[in-house]
Amino acid sequence: MARPRSLREYAEAMGIAAPELASAEADGTLGLLIVEQTMAAEQGRYTAEEVAERSGLGPDARRFWRALGFPEPESGERVFSEADLEAMELLGTMLRLELLDDVLALQLVRVMGSAMQRVAQSQIDAIEARIDADVQGEGEALAVERARMLLPTVPRMLEYTWRRHLESAARRRMVREHLATDERGLVGQHARAVGFADLVNFVSLSQEVDDATLAAIVDRFETIAYDIVGRHRGRVVKMIGDEVMFEVADPAAAVEIGLGLADAFHNDDMVSDVRVGIALGPALAREGDLYGPTVNLAARLEAMAYAGAVVVSDEVRKALAGDARFRWKTLRTRTLKHIGRVQVHNVRWADDTNESMAERARRRRGVLKVKVSDLVEKNLPTLAATVRPGGDEEE
């Protein structure tokens, strides 16, 4: 049989019914229908009750199914395929062999479900964009081939990425355990440096620019953040819109990340300055995220910083007292709700001595105002004057 040269031929070769094919053509979703049919699971054969019994999970089968991010079927509804049953049986075996306890297994499944949902959505976005571009350029045959190749390629990349991240996670834990007992006396067995950095004035900017520009700004923000955090052996814990949370075992590396982020964003024409807060201490790791007073303090330090500044806790300053690469300025003691009185410090590179902290802050604000106004003027010139740089003065 000749290779299909159009999306319609491809869909017909897959056996998609004519009415469904016509409907997808009418609303422009034929490419997505092909993807959905390609990845469609086998026909449902088992009920939730049967899966619970055969997998050995019992009532917990429903909890794990929900944790994966899938809707719970009605009682007696035959929606589970052989592949679904096999996955639940594998999970049941892991628990019976006590490879994981119930709590950790549920956490792991929840993280996997959340991560795969995001990967799947990103893949659909990529396929849809590629197909649309090819079809508009009269390249339907190329769209078909790209869709066919992209689907099996991503699972291989997922396995590779998982293996590399597992290796990195094990190495970070070993380094953290070592640093917890070294001569610097870091606080607690699970002490780590936690940092937050957010784009100044992002909320105002997001209300003024169009969606395409905003998406480009967020993409640029994420690209720079991942690059700099990874370059200094850190880990991006999560991205929260205009904010990145990162962690690293070595407090010196955390300060390098903070100053690197401040410099990179200040020198980038597409995004505004960032403010950074870093704290050092114990933190609870759960489902890939971090919790506890150290995390809360880092977030509060970020909020009190001004544009382009890196503010750190007293624990960070003490841990790096002998590091000649950094220059410090002690700020006034703050009383923070639910945290208490804290001593905080502003840090810069040691050779960054051309201006005082106050002069630097004023210059940053001036540059930021021009940068943000330029971004707005490219989209809605009349609204440029309404954008004001944020951040608190620390002098």
C-alpha positions, -999 to 999 in steps of 0.1 A, spaced: 0 0 0 13 35 -9 24 57 19 -3 83 28 3 117 14 -23 137 33 -38 137 68 -70 124 54 -53 94 37 -34 87 69 -66 87 89 -84 65 64 -55 40 65 -59 39 103 -95 28 99 -110 60 114 -147 60 106 -159 84 79 -183 105 101 -156 110 128 -131 119 101 -154 144 85 -162 160 118 -125 164 126 -118 179 92 -146 204 97 -133 217 131 -96 215 122 -86 187 146 -78 159 122 -41 159 132 -51 156 169 -76 128 161 -48 109 144 -26 113 175 -55 103 198 -62 72 177 -26 62 175 -21 63 212 -55 49 221 -54 21 247 -70 -13 241 -107 -17 245 -118 -17 281 -123 -52 295 -122 -48 333 -141 -29 359 -125 -10 388 -136 -37 412 -119 -64 390 -87 -44 387 -86 -39 425 -89 -76 431 -66 -89 404 -38 -63 411 -38 -71 448 -42 -34 456 -77 -37 469 -95 -5 477 -62 14 472 -64 8 435 -88 37 431 -64 60 451 -35 51 429 -56 56 398 -66 90 409 -30 98 419 -20 92 383 -43 119 373 -71 99 357 -108 103 364 -124 75 385 -149 54 365 -183 45 376 -188 12 395 -192 -16 370 -180 4 340 -156 -16 319 -130 10 310 -97 -7 321 -76 -24 294 -50 -51 297 -23 -24 298 -41 -7 327 -44 -40 346 -7 -47 340 3 -13 354 -18 -18 385 -4 -53 390 31 -40 388 23 -14 414 7 -41 436 38 -63 433 61 -34 443 41 -29 475 39 -67 483 77 -69 479 80 -38 501 101 -20 475 81 11 486 57 17 515 22 28 507 28 65 515 60 68 494 44 48 465 14 72 465 37 102 464 58 87 436 27 79 415 13 114 421 45 130 409 47 107 379 11 115 369 16 152 372 49 152 353 35 130 325 4 152 322 26 182 315 48 163 291 18 150 272 3 185 270 36 200 257 39 172 231 3 178 219 11 216 216 43 208 196 25 184 173 -4 207 167 18 236 160 40 216 136 10 201 117 -6 235 114 26 250 100 30 222 75 -6 222 64 -6 260 59 26 256 39 10 229 17 32 202 33 6 177 46 28 147 37 56 162 58 32 168 87 22 131 86 58 119 87 67 143 115 38 132 136 46 96 131 83 101 141 76 124 171 53 100 189 78 72 195 108 95 199 95 112 231 93 80 252 130 74 245 138 110 256 117 105 287 137 75 298 170 92 291 160 123 310 147 102 340 180 83 342 201 114 342 179 131 368 180 100 390 217 100 388 218 138 397 194 134 426 215 106 441 246 127 437 230 158 453 218 137 483 254 124 488 268 159 486 242 172 510 249 144 536 286 152 533 282 189 537 259 184 567 289 170 587 318 190 574 338 216 593 315 245 582 288 231 605 257 236 583 224 235 601 209 200 603 213 168 584 192 180 555 205 216 553 205 232 519 204 266 503 171 276 490 165 305 467 137 324 450 139 348 421 111 367 404 107 391 376 101 427 388 69 443 376 57 412 358 20 416 369 18 451 354 36 440 322 14 410 317 -17 433 316 -2 455 289 14 432 263 -2 407 240 -3 369 247 25 361 222 48 386 238 40 374 273 46 338 263 80 348 248 89 366 280 80 337 302 99 313 279 130 335 280 127 337 318 126 300 322 154 294 297 178 318 316 168 304 350 173 268 341 206 276 324 222 295 353 209 272 380 221 241 362 255 257 354 262 261 392 251 225 401 217 236 414 183 223 408 152 242 397 125 230 422 97 246 403 86 275 381 57 296 394 48 319 366 72 348 369 92 331 398 118 304 400 126 284 431 159 266 432 181 247 457 217 237 459 238 220 486 266 245 486 257 281 499 285 296 478 269 281 447 235 295 457 250 330 459 267 325 425 233 315 411 216 345 427 242 370 413 243 352 380 205 355 377 206 392 386 233 400 361 218 379 333 183 394 335 197 429 340 216 426 307 188 409 288 167 432 266 137 410 266 130 406 303 130 429 333 153 426 364 148 400 390 151 402 428 166 372 446 163 358 482 184 330 496 183 312 529 202 283 544 189 256 567 169 224 569 141 218 545 116 189 541 117 173 506 84 159 495 73 150 460 101 170 445 91 201 463 106 217 495 89 229 526 97 244 560 110 276 576 140 279 554 118 279 523 95 305 539 124 327 548 139 326 513 106 337 499 103 366 523 138 377 516 130 378 479 100 399 485 120 425 504 148 428 478 148 456 452 153 451 415 186 434 407 195 427 443 204 395 461 194 394 497 205 365 519 199 352 554 225 355 582 232 318 580 244 322 544 266 352 554 282 332 582 288 301 561 307 323 535 325 346 559 359 337 544 349 338 508 367 367 491 346 365 460 317 383 477 310 417 491 284 422 518 263 449 533 243 442 564 207 456 563 186 465 592 171 437 613 136 427 602 108 412 622 89 388 599 55 374 606 56 337 617 94 338 615 106 364 641 136 387 640 161 380 613 193 396 602 196 400 565 224 410 541 228 422 506 256 405 486 274 415 454 306 404 437 337 416 454 349 435 423 315 452 419 326 484 437 319 512 412 289 525 430 272 524 464 243 501 471 219 531 470 234 544 437 231 509 423 194 506 433 186 540 418 203 531 385 186 497 384 152 513 388 159 537 360 171 510 336 141 488 346 116 515 339 131 521 304 132 483 297 97 476 308 83 507 290 101 496 258 84 462 260 50 477 264 55 503 236 61 474 212 25 463 219 5 491 233 24 524 232 -3 545 249 -1 524 280 37 525 285 35 553 311 13 532 334 40 506 341 61 513 372 91 492 384 85 473 417 108 463 445 115 477 479 145 500 486 168 484 512 190 514 519 
